[in-house]
Amino acid sequence: MHFVHENAEDEERMIRFRDKLKRSSALVYISNFAKESTHKYFDVPNIPEYVIYNGNTIIETSFPQDFKPELVPSKPYLFTIGEFTARKNFHTLIEMLRFLPNHQLVLAGNNDKSYFTVIKELVKKYNLENQVYFTGKISEMAKKYYLKNCSGFVFPSLREGFGIPPIEAMQYGKTVFMSNNTSLPEIGLSLATYWDHYEPEYMAQTVINGLKYYNDNKIELTKKLIAHAQTFSLEKAAKEYIEVYKRVLGV
């Protein structure tokens, strides 16, 4: 549902979506938030509706012990990954990092975007060149390395229909900090730590408190985080979709 918020004036796209709704025999959403948003902005026909969560694509968490990505942080680091668009809200992490001098930050993803310029300017403004690592797009192996070795995963996104990266981090038993909005609380439940707003010192203190709690209860929380991540399986999602297709086809 991002296009409703980000391209509100794209009437042609809205018309196409309305037409698809009218022609649908059933609707499948990737979260309850996506379902609620669809009902909020569109006239939804009286047809069967289902919520099927995305599956976690990281099934095997291991990788060669001697593997290291091109950029390896020199201090404990926080990690995030995603497209460099304003919706991802990554600039708030740069502001926050001013109050986390003992941590570095690894930002991975396609940074060939105008929003990336905003982030680089903030890094320069606050003299954080030695604390922030921009990797660009990374391999699956590099993503696994950063997830396995980070202190925590940070995800300040403003809008997510689902949000798979936090689940991938939980698959490694990592504590997750993310926005308290859209689908994210639905996905993270009580196992994630949430930011209610983006004031830098507040965000930093939330991370400090969250990391302490995690490290004080690491064995128990790691097990819970991994177990939660494993509930989002591709196999489970596939079976649920097959059942929907059977009902639609009447078989």
N, C-alpha and C positions, 0 to 999 in steps of 0.2 A: 504493500500500500504506500510505498514511498512516493510514487509519482503524484499521489493526491496532494501531498504536502509540498513536494519540491517542484512540481510542474502544474500548479493549480490552473494556469492559463492554457494548458495544452488540451484544448477542448476536443481535438481530433482523437487523442488517446482516450479521453474519458468516454467518448461516443463508442469507440471500439470495445472498451471494457463493458459498457452497458449492454452492447449487443451480444457479447459473449455470455453475460449473465442471463439474458433472455433465452439464449439457445441452450443453456445448460440443463442437464438431467440430474446433476448432483454437484455439490460444491465441496471441495476439500481445502482446508486452511492449514497453514503450518503452525498456527498458534491460536489460542482463544482471542488474543489481542487482534490478530489479523481478521478473525471472524467479526469481532465487535466493530472494527474500523470499517469493514465492508458494509455492515448494516447501518453504520452511522452516515456514510456518504452516498450510498446507493440504495435503490429499491431492489431488494433481494427477492427473487421469486420463491414461491412456496414449494421448495424441492428439498430432498434430503441433504443434510449438511454434516460434515465430519471434520474433526480436528486430528491431524496426523503429524506428529512432530518429526522434524528432520532427523536422519540418522547420523551418528558420529562417524566420520570417514576414517578417523585414526583407530584402527583395530589393533595393529601391532605397534607398540610404543618403543620398542628397542631399535637401536641403530649401532653401527660399528663403534667400538670403544675408542678407536683412534681417530674418529671423524671430528673435525672442527670446522666451523664456517669461516669465511674470510674475515669477518669482524667478530672478535671475541672480547667482551667487556673485561675490564681490569678490576672491577669492583662488583659487589652484589648488584643485580639489576632487575628492573621491572620490564615486562615484555608486553607488546601489543602488536596486532597485525590487522590489516584491512586496507581498503582503498582510501587514498588521501582525498577525502571529500569533506565538506563542511559538516555533513551529517555525522561523521565519525567523531568530531569534536576533539581531535587530537591536540589542538593548541592548548587546551586546558591542562594537559599533562606537562607541557613545557612550563607553564606558569606554576604548577604544583611542584615541579622538580627543584625550584629555588629553595624550597623548605625541606628538601631531602638530600642534603649534601653527601650523605654516605651511600647513596644509590645512584646508579646510572640507569639509562632508559634506552631500550632497543625498540625502534619503530620499524616494522617490516610491512611491505606492500608497495603497490604501484604508486610511486611519488611523482609521476609525470603529470601533475595537475597544478592548477593555479593556487590551490589551497596550500600546496607544499611550500610556496614562496612565503606565505604568512608564517608558517611554522619555522622556517629557516631564519626569518627575520627576528622572531622571538628568541631563538637560540642565540643569535648574535647579540641581541639587545641585552640579554642577561648573562652573557659570557659563559654559556653552558656547552661550548663546543667539546669539552672533554668529558661531558656527562651524557651526551645524546649520540646515539648511533643510528644512522639511516642506512638500512640494508638494501632498499629497493625490493623488487620481487625476490623471493627466496625459494629454494628447493624444499621438497617435503622433508628431506633429511635435515636441512638447516632449521626448519620450523620445529622439528622434534628436538633438536639440540637446545634451542632457545627455551622451549617449553620445559624440558627436563631440568634445566639448570637455572631458571629464573627464580627470584625470591617470591614473585607473585605476578599475576596477570592483571592488566589494567584495561578497562574497556568503557570509556566515558561517552559512548554513542548516544545521540539524541533520539534516534529512531531505528528500531530493528523489528522486522517481521518475525524473526526467530533469534538469530545470533548464535552461530555455531562455534566461533572461537573460544568463548568462555567454557563451553562444554569440552572442547579439545584440551584446554588447560586443566580442567578438573580430571580428565582422563589420566593426567600425570600426577594427580593428587595435589595440585597447586591451588593455593588460595586465590580467589578472584575478587577484584574490586570493579564495580560497574554501576552504571546509571540506574536510578530507581524509576524507570519509566518504560513505556510501551511493553514489549514482550519480555523484557529482561528479568523482572522479578518472577514472572511465570516460569522461566527457564531455570533460574538459579535457586529459586525457593529460599530457604533459610541458610543454605550452604554458602551463599555469596555475601559479600559485604557491599553495601550500597551507598552511593553518594546521592543525597537529596538535592544538592546544588553544587556549583562549581567554583566557589570561592577558594583560591589556591591554598591558603593555610589550613582551611577546613579539610580539603581533599588530602593534603599531606598528613594531617593528624589522623584522619581516618585510616590511611595506609599504615602509619606507625602503630596505631592501636590494633589494627587487624593483623599485622604481621606478628606482633607480640602474642596475641591470642593464638594464632596459628602455630607458632613455634612452641608455645607452652603446652599445646595439645596436639602435637604434630602426628603422632601415631594414630590416634583415634580419628582426627579430621581427615587425614590422608585416605584412610579406608572408606570413610563416608563419601568423600568427594569422588573417588574412583567408582564406587558403587553407583552413585547418582549418574555419573557420565555414561556408565554402561547401560543405563535404562534407555538411552537414545541410540538404539541400534538400527543399522540399515536393514537387517533381516526382519526386525519387528515392523519397521515402516513399510517394507515391501509386502509383508503378509497383510497388513491393514489395507494397503492400496488394492491388493488382489481381491479382498473381500468387498471393497467398494465397487470394483469393476463387475464382480459377479452379481451384486445387487442391481446395478444399473442395467446389466444385460439380462437379468432374470434367469441366471443359471445357478 
